[in-house]
Amino acid sequence: MISHGAVVAREYGIPAVAGVEEATTRLRTGQRIRVDGENGLVAVLDR
């Protein structure tokens, strides 16, 4: 499955991360993360 945001990012050449499995259950409100769109990585900064 591909999201609208991922399609738009690809068309404009903007690095993006989409379809991260279980992101809504693993990440909490206020938690700091680092998103590396060029490599497709999401790193949690606050544990």
C-alpha distance matrix in Angstrom:
0.0 3.8 6.7 10.0 11.9 10.2 11.0 14.4 15.1 14.6 16.8 19.4 19.4 19.0 18.0 15.1 13.3 9.8 7.8 11.3 11.7 14.4 15.2 16.5 18.8 20.0 20.9 23.8 25.1 27.4 26.2 26.4 23.6 23.3 20.1 20.4 17.9 19.5 19.1 16.0 18.2 18.9 22.5 24.1 27.6 29.0 29.2
3.8 0.0 3.8 6.8 8.4 6.6 7.2 10.6 11.4 11.1 13.2 15.7 15.9 15.4 14.8 12.1 11.0 7.8 7.4 11.2 12.7 15.4 15.3 16.6 19.5 20.4 20.6 23.4 24.3 26.2 25.2 25.0 22.2 21.5 18.1 18.3 15.3 17.1 17.3 14.3 16.9 17.7 21.4 23.3 26.5 28.2 28.9
6.7 3.8 0.0 3.8 5.4 5.3 6.5 8.8 10.0 10.9 12.7 14.6 15.4 14.3 14.1 11.1 10.4 7.3 7.8 11.3 13.4 15.4 14.5 15.3 18.6 19.7 19.3 21.7 22.0 23.9 23.3 23.2 20.7 20.3 17.0 17.8 14.9 17.2 18.0 14.9 17.1 17.3 20.9 22.5 25.4 26.9 27.9
10.0 6.8 3.8 0.0 3.8 5.5 5.2 6.3 8.6 10.0 10.7 12.4 14.1 13.2 14.1 11.6 12.1 9.7 11.1 14.5 16.8 18.7 17.3 17.8 21.3 22.4 21.5 23.5 23.3 24.9 24.8 24.4 22.1 21.6 18.2 18.9 15.8 18.1 19.5 16.8 19.2 19.3 23.0 24.5 27.0 28.7 30.1
11.9 8.4 5.4 3.8 0.0 3.8 5.4 5.2 6.1 8.6 9.9 10.6 11.9 10.2 10.9 8.4 9.3 7.8 10.4 13.1 16.1 17.8 15.8 16.6 20.2 20.8 19.4 21.4 21.0 22.2 22.0 21.2 18.9 18.2 14.9 15.6 12.6 15.2 16.9 14.4 16.5 16.5 20.0 21.6 23.9 25.7 27.4
10.2 6.6 5.3 5.5 3.8 0.0 3.8 5.5 5.1 6.1 8.6 10.0 10.2 9.1 9.1 6.6 7.4 6.1 8.8 11.7 14.8 17.2 15.6 17.2 20.5 20.7 19.8 22.3 22.5 23.6 22.8 21.8 18.9 17.7 14.0 14.0 10.7 12.7 14.2 11.7 14.5 15.2 19.0 21.1 23.6 25.8 27.3
11.0 7.2 6.5 5.2 5.4 3.8 0.0 3.8 5.5 5.2 6.2 8.7 9.8 10.0 11.0 9.7 11.0 9.7 11.9 15.2 17.9 20.5 19.2 20.5 23.9 24.3 23.5 26.0 26.0 27.1 26.4 25.4 22.6 21.2 17.5 17.2 13.6 14.9 16.7 14.7 17.8 18.9 22.6 24.9 27.3 29.5 31.1
14.4 10.6 8.8 6.3 5.2 5.5 3.8 0.0 3.8 5.4 5.1 6.2 8.4 8.2 10.4 9.6 11.9 11.4 14.2 17.1 20.2 22.4 20.5 21.6 25.2 25.4 24.1 26.2 25.7 26.4 26.1 24.9 22.4 20.9 17.4 17.2 13.6 15.1 17.6 16.0 18.8 19.6 23.1 25.2 27.2 29.5 31.4
15.1 11.4 10.0 8.6 6.1 5.1 5.5 3.8 0.0 3.8 5.5 5.3 5.8 4.7 6.6 6.3 9.3 9.9 13.3 15.5 19.0 21.3 19.1 20.8 24.2 23.9 22.5 24.7 24.4 24.8 24.1 22.4 19.7 17.8 14.2 13.6 10.0 11.4 14.1 12.9 15.7 16.7 20.1 22.5 24.4 26.9 28.9
14.6 11.1 10.9 10.0 8.6 6.1 5.2 5.4 3.8 0.0 3.8 5.5 5.0 6.2 7.5 8.0 10.5 11.0 13.9 16.4 19.7 22.5 20.8 22.8 26.0 25.6 24.7 27.3 27.4 27.8 26.8 25.1 22.0 19.8 16.1 14.8 11.0 11.3 13.8 12.9 16.3 18.0 21.6 24.3 26.4 29.1 30.9
16.8 13.2 12.7 10.7 9.9 8.6 6.2 5.1 5.5 3.8 0.0 3.8 5.6 7.8 10.4 11.2 14.0 14.3 17.1 19.8 23.0 25.7 24.0 25.6 29.0 28.9 27.7 30.1 29.8 30.3 29.6 27.9 25.1 22.9 19.3 18.1 14.3 14.6 17.3 16.7 20.0 21.6 25.1 27.7 29.6 32.3 34.2
19.4 15.7 14.6 12.4 10.6 10.0 8.7 6.2 5.3 5.5 3.8 0.0 3.8 5.5 9.0 10.6 14.0 15.1 18.4 20.6 24.1 26.5 24.3 25.9 29.4 28.9 27.4 29.5 28.9 28.9 28.4 26.3 23.7 21.4 18.0 16.8 13.4 13.6 16.9 16.7 19.6 21.0 24.2 26.7 28.2 31.0 33.3
19.4 15.9 15.4 14.1 11.9 10.2 9.8 8.4 5.8 5.0 5.6 3.8 0.0 3.8 6.5 9.0 12.5 14.2 17.6 19.4 22.9 25.6 23.4 25.5 28.7 27.9 26.5 28.9 28.6 28.4 27.4 25.1 22.2 19.5 16.1 14.2 10.8 10.3 13.7 14.0 17.1 18.9 22.0 24.9 26.3 29.4 31.6
19.0 15.4 14.3 13.2 10.2 9.1 10.0 8.2 4.7 6.2 7.8 5.5 3.8 0.0 3.8 6.2 10.0 12.2 15.8 17.2 20.9 23.2 20.7 22.6 25.8 24.9 23.2 25.4 25.1 24.7 23.8 21.5 18.7 16.1 12.8 11.4 8.2 8.8 12.3 12.2 14.7 16.0 19.0 21.6 22.9 25.9 28.2
18.0 14.8 14.1 14.1 10.9 9.1 11.0 10.4 6.6 7.5 10.4 9.0 6.5 3.8 0.0 3.8 7.2 10.1 13.7 14.5 18.2 20.6 18.1 20.5 23.4 22.1 20.7 23.2 23.3 22.9 21.5 19.1 15.9 13.1 9.6 7.9 4.4 5.3 8.6 8.5 10.9 12.5 15.5 18.4 19.9 23.0 25.2
15.1 12.1 11.1 11.6 8.4 6.6 9.7 9.6 6.3 8.0 11.2 10.6 9.0 6.2 3.8 0.0 3.8 6.5 10.2 11.0 14.8 17.0 14.6 16.9 19.9 18.9 17.5 20.2 20.4 20.5 19.1 17.2 14.1 12.0 8.2 7.6 4.2 7.0 9.0 7.2 9.5 10.5 13.9 16.5 18.5 21.2 23.1
13.3 11.0 10.4 12.1 9.3 7.4 11.0 11.9 9.3 10.5 14.0 14.0 12.5 10.0 7.2 3.8 0.0 3.8 7.1 7.3 11.1 13.4 11.2 13.9 16.6 15.5 14.7 17.7 18.5 19.0 17.3 15.8 12.5 10.9 7.3 7.4 5.2 8.2 8.5 5.4 7.2 7.9 11.6 14.1 16.7 19.2 20.6
9.8 7.8 7.3 9.7 7.8 6.1 9.7 11.4 9.9 11.0 14.3 15.1 14.2 12.2 10.1 6.5 3.8 0.0 3.8 5.7 9.1 11.5 9.9 12.1 15.1 14.9 14.5 17.4 18.4 19.7 18.2 17.5 14.5 13.8 10.4 11.1 8.9 11.7 11.7 8.2 9.9 10.1 13.9 15.8 18.8 20.8 21.8
7.8 7.4 7.8 11.1 10.4 8.8 11.9 14.2 13.3 13.9 17.1 18.4 17.6 15.8 13.7 10.2 7.1 3.8 0.0 3.8 6.0 8.8 8.4 10.6 13.1 13.4 13.8 17.0 18.5 20.4 18.8 18.7 15.9 15.7 12.8 13.7 12.1 14.6 13.8 10.0 11.3 11.3 14.8 16.3 19.7 21.3 21.7
11.3 11.2 11.3 14.5 13.1 11.7 15.2 17.1 15.5 16.4 19.8 20.6 19.4 17.2 14.5 11.0 7.3 5.7 3.8 0.0 3.8 6.4 5.6 8.8 10.7 10.1 10.9 14.4 16.4 18.1 16.0 16.0 13.1 13.3 11.0 12.3 11.7 14.3 12.9 9.1 9.0 8.4 11.5 12.9 16.5 17.9 18.1
11.7 12.7 13.4 16.8 16.1 14.8 17.9 20.2 19.0 19.7 23.0 24.1 22.9 20.9 18.2 14.8 11.1 9.1 6.0 3.8 0.0 3.8 5.5 8.3 9.1 9.1 11.1 14.6 17.1 19.3 17.2 17.8 15.3 16.0 14.3 15.6 15.3 17.7 15.8 12.2 11.7 10.9 13.4 14.2 18.0 18.9 18.3
14.4 15.4 15.4 18.7 17.8 17.2 20.5 22.4 21.3 22.5 25.7 26.5 25.6 23.2 20.6 17.0 13.4 11.5 8.8 6.4 3.8 0.0 3.8 5.5 5.4 6.1 8.6 11.7 14.5 17.1 15.2 16.6 14.7 16.3 15.3 17.4 17.6 20.3 18.5 15.0 13.8 12.0 13.7 13.4 17.1 17.2 16.3
15.2 15.3 14.5 17.3 15.8 15.6 19.2 20.5 19.1 20.8 24.0 24.3 23.4 20.7 18.1 14.6 11.2 9.9 8.4 5.6 5.5 3.8 0.0 3.8 5.5 5.2 5.9 9.2 11.6 13.8 12.0 13.1 11.3 13.1 12.2 14.7 15.1 18.2 16.9 13.3 11.9 9.4 11.2 10.8 14.3 14.7 14.4
16.5 16.6 15.3 17.8 16.6 17.2 20.5 21.6 20.8 22.8 25.6 25.9 25.5 22.6 20.5 16.9 13.9 12.1 10.6 8.8 8.3 5.5 3.8 0.0 3.8 5.7 5.8 7.8 9.7 12.8 11.9 13.9 13.0 15.4 14.7 17.7 17.9 21.3 20.3 16.8 15.4 12.7 14.1 13.0 16.0 15.6 15.4
18.8 19.5 18.6 21.3 20.2 20.5 23.9 25.2 24.2 26.0 29.0 29.4 28.7 25.8 23.4 19.9 16.6 15.1 13.1 10.7 9.1 5.4 5.5 3.8 0.0 3.8 5.8 7.6 10.5 13.6 12.3 14.7 14.2 16.9 16.8 19.7 20.4 23.6 22.1 18.6 16.8 14.0 14.7 13.0 16.1 15.1 14.0
20.0 20.4 19.7 22.4 20.8 20.7 24.3 25.4 23.9 25.6 28.9 28.9 27.9 24.9 22.1 18.9 15.5 14.9 13.4 10.1 9.1 6.1 5.2 5.7 3.8 0.0 3.8 6.7 10.3 12.4 10.2 12.2 11.4 14.1 14.5 17.3 18.6 21.6 19.8 16.7 14.3 11.3 11.4 9.5 12.7 11.9 10.7
20.9 20.6 19.3 21.5 19.4 19.8 23.5 24.1 22.5 24.7 27.7 27.4 26.5 23.2 20.7 17.5 14.7 14.5 13.8 10.9 11.1 8.6 5.9 5.8 5.8 3.8 0.0 3.8 6.9 8.8 6.8 9.0 8.7 11.9 12.6 15.9 17.4 20.6 19.4 16.5 14.0 10.5 10.4 8.1 10.8 9.9 9.8
23.8 23.4 21.7 23.5 21.4 22.3 26.0 26.2 24.7 27.3 30.1 29.5 28.9 25.4 23.2 20.2 17.7 17.4 17.0 14.4 14.6 11.7 9.2 7.8 7.6 6.7 3.8 0.0 3.8 6.3 5.5 8.9 10.1 13.8 15.1 18.6 20.2 23.6 22.7 19.8 17.3 13.7 13.1 10.2 11.7 9.8 10.0
25.1 24.3 22.0 23.3 21.0 22.5 26.0 25.7 24.4 27.4 29.8 28.9 28.6 25.1 23.3 20.4 18.5 18.4 18.5 16.4 17.1 14.5 11.6 9.7 10.5 10.3 6.9 3.8 0.0 3.8 5.6 8.8 10.8 14.4 15.7 19.4 20.8 24.3 24.0 21.3 19.1 15.4 15.0 12.2 13.0 11.2 12.3
27.4 26.2 23.9 24.9 22.2 23.6 27.1 26.4 24.8 27.8 30.3 28.9 28.4 24.7 22.9 20.5 19.0 19.7 20.4 18.1 19.3 17.1 13.8 12.8 13.6 12.4 8.8 6.3 3.8 0.0 3.8 6.4 9.4 12.9 14.9 18.6 20.4 23.8 23.7 21.4 18.9 15.2 14.3 11.3 11.1 9.3 11.4
26.2 25.2 23.3 24.8 22.0 22.8 26.4 26.1 24.1 26.8 29.6 28.4 27.4 23.8 21.5 19.1 17.3 18.2 18.8 16.0 17.2 15.2 12.0 11.9 12.3 10.2 6.8 5.5 5.6 3.8 0.0 3.8 6.5 10.2 12.6 16.2 18.4 21.6 21.0 18.9 16.0 12.3 10.8 7.6 7.6 5.9 8.1
26.4 25.0 23.2 24.4 21.2 21.8 25.4 24.9 22.4 25.1 27.9 26.3 25.1 21.5 19.1 17.2 15.8 17.5 18.7 16.0 17.8 16.6 13.1 13.9 14.7 12.2 9.0 8.9 8.8 6.4 3.8 0.0 3.8 7.1 10.0 13.4 15.9 18.9 18.5 17.0 14.0 10.5 8.8 6.4 5.3 5.6 8.9
23.6 22.2 20.7 22.1 18.9 18.9 22.6 22.4 19.7 22.0 25.1 23.7 22.2 18.7 15.9 14.1 12.5 14.5 15.9 13.1 15.3 14.7 11.3 13.0 14.2 11.4 8.7 10.1 10.8 9.4 6.5 3.8 0.0 3.8 6.5 9.8 12.5 15.4 14.8 13.2 10.2 6.8 5.5 4.5 5.1 7.2 9.9
23.3 21.5 20.3 21.6 18.2 17.7 21.2 20.9 17.8 19.8 22.9 21.4 19.5 16.1 13.1 12.0 10.9 13.8 15.7 13.3 16.0 16.3 13.1 15.4 16.9 14.1 11.9 13.8 14.4 12.9 10.2 7.1 3.8 0.0 3.8 6.5 9.5 12.1 11.7 10.8 8.1 5.7 5.1 6.5 6.9 10.1 12.7
20.1 18.1 17.0 18.2 14.9 14.0 17.5 17.4 14.2 16.1 19.3 18.0 16.1 12.8 9.6 8.2 7.3 10.4 12.8 11.0 14.3 15.3 12.2 14.7 16.8 14.5 12.6 15.1 15.7 14.9 12.6 10.0 6.5 3.8 0.0 3.8 6.0 9.0 9.1 7.7 6.0 4.6 6.5 8.9 10.4 13.4 15.6
20.4 18.3 17.8 18.9 15.6 14.0 17.2 17.2 13.6 14.8 18.1 16.8 14.2 11.4 7.9 7.6 7.4 11.1 13.7 12.3 15.6 17.4 14.7 17.7 19.7 17.3 15.9 18.6 19.4 18.6 16.2 13.4 9.8 6.5 3.8 0.0 3.8 5.6 5.7 5.7 5.0 6.2 8.2 11.5 12.8 16.2 18.2
17.9 15.3 14.9 15.8 12.6 10.7 13.6 13.6 10.0 11.0 14.3 13.4 10.8 8.2 4.4 4.2 5.2 8.9 12.1 11.7 15.3 17.6 15.1 17.9 20.4 18.6 17.4 20.2 20.8 20.4 18.4 15.9 12.5 9.5 6.0 3.8 0.0 3.8 5.5 4.9 6.6 8.3 11.3 14.4 16.1 19.3 21.2
19.5 17.1 17.2 18.1 15.2 12.7 14.9 15.1 11.4 11.3 14.6 13.6 10.3 8.8 5.3 7.0 8.2 11.7 14.6 14.3 17.7 20.3 18.2 21.3 23.6 21.6 20.6 23.6 24.3 23.8 21.6 18.9 15.4 12.1 9.0 5.6 3.8 0.0 3.8 5.8 8.0 10.8 13.3 16.8 18.3 21.8 23.6
19.1 17.3 18.0 19.5 16.9 14.2 16.7 17.6 14.1 13.8 17.3 16.9 13.7 12.3 8.6 9.0 8.5 11.7 13.8 12.9 15.8 18.5 16.9 20.3 22.1 19.8 19.4 22.7 24.0 23.7 21.0 18.5 14.8 11.7 9.1 5.7 5.5 3.8 0.0 3.8 5.6 9.2 11.5 15.2 17.1 20.5 21.8
16.0 14.3 14.9 16.8 14.4 11.7 14.7 16.0 12.9 12.9 16.7 16.7 14.0 12.2 8.5 7.2 5.4 8.2 10.0 9.1 12.2 15.0 13.3 16.8 18.6 16.7 16.5 19.8 21.3 21.4 18.9 17.0 13.2 10.8 7.7 5.7 4.9 5.8 3.8 0.0 3.8 7.0 10.2 13.6 16.1 19.2 20.2
18.2 16.9 17.1 19.2 16.5 14.5 17.8 18.8 15.7 16.3 20.0 19.6 17.1 14.7 10.9 9.5 7.2 9.9 11.3 9.0 11.7 13.8 11.9 15.4 16.8 14.3 14.0 17.3 19.1 18.9 16.0 14.0 10.2 8.1 6.0 5.0 6.6 8.0 5.6 3.8 0.0 3.8 6.5 10.0 12.5 15.6 16.6
18.9 17.7 17.3 19.3 16.5 15.2 18.9 19.6 16.7 18.0 21.6 21.0 18.9 16.0 12.5 10.5 7.9 10.1 11.3 8.4 10.9 12.0 9.4 12.7 14.0 11.3 10.5 13.7 15.4 15.2 12.3 10.5 6.8 5.7 4.6 6.2 8.3 10.8 9.2 7.0 3.8 0.0 3.8 6.7 9.5 12.3 13.4
22.5 21.4 20.9 23.0 20.0 19.0 22.6 23.1 20.1 21.6 25.1 24.2 22.0 19.0 15.5 13.9 11.6 13.9 14.8 11.5 13.4 13.7 11.2 14.1 14.7 11.4 10.4 13.1 15.0 14.3 10.8 8.8 5.5 5.1 6.5 8.2 11.3 13.3 11.5 10.2 6.5 3.8 0.0 3.8 6.2 9.2 10.4
24.1 23.3 22.5 24.5 21.6 21.1 24.9 25.2 22.5 24.3 27.7 26.7 24.9 21.6 18.4 16.5 14.1 15.8 16.3 12.9 14.2 13.4 10.8 13.0 13.0 9.5 8.1 10.2 12.2 11.3 7.6 6.4 4.5 6.5 8.9 11.5 14.4 16.8 15.2 13.6 10.0 6.7 3.8 0.0 3.8 5.7 6.8
27.6 26.5 25.4 27.0 23.9 23.6 27.3 27.2 24.4 26.4 29.6 28.2 26.3 22.9 19.9 18.5 16.7 18.8 19.7 16.5 18.0 17.1 14.3 16.0 16.1 12.7 10.8 11.7 13.0 11.1 7.6 5.3 5.1 6.9 10.4 12.8 16.1 18.3 17.1 16.1 12.5 9.5 6.2 3.8 0.0 3.8 6.5
29.0 28.2 26.9 28.7 25.7 25.8 29.5 29.5 26.9 29.1 32.3 31.0 29.4 25.9 23.0 21.2 19.2 20.8 21.3 17.9 18.9 17.2 14.7 15.6 15.1 11.9 9.9 9.8 11.2 9.3 5.9 5.6 7.2 10.1 13.4 16.2 19.3 21.8 20.5 19.2 15.6 12.3 9.2 5.7 3.8 0.0 3.8
29.2 28.9 27.9 30.1 27.4 27.3 31.1 31.4 28.9 30.9 34.2 33.3 31.6 28.2 25.2 23.1 20.6 21.8 21.7 18.1 18.3 16.3 14.4 15.4 14.0 10.7 9.8 10.0 12.3 11.4 8.1 8.9 9.9 12.7 15.6 18.2 21.2 23.6 21.8 20.2 16.6 13.4 10.4 6.8 6.5 3.8 0.0
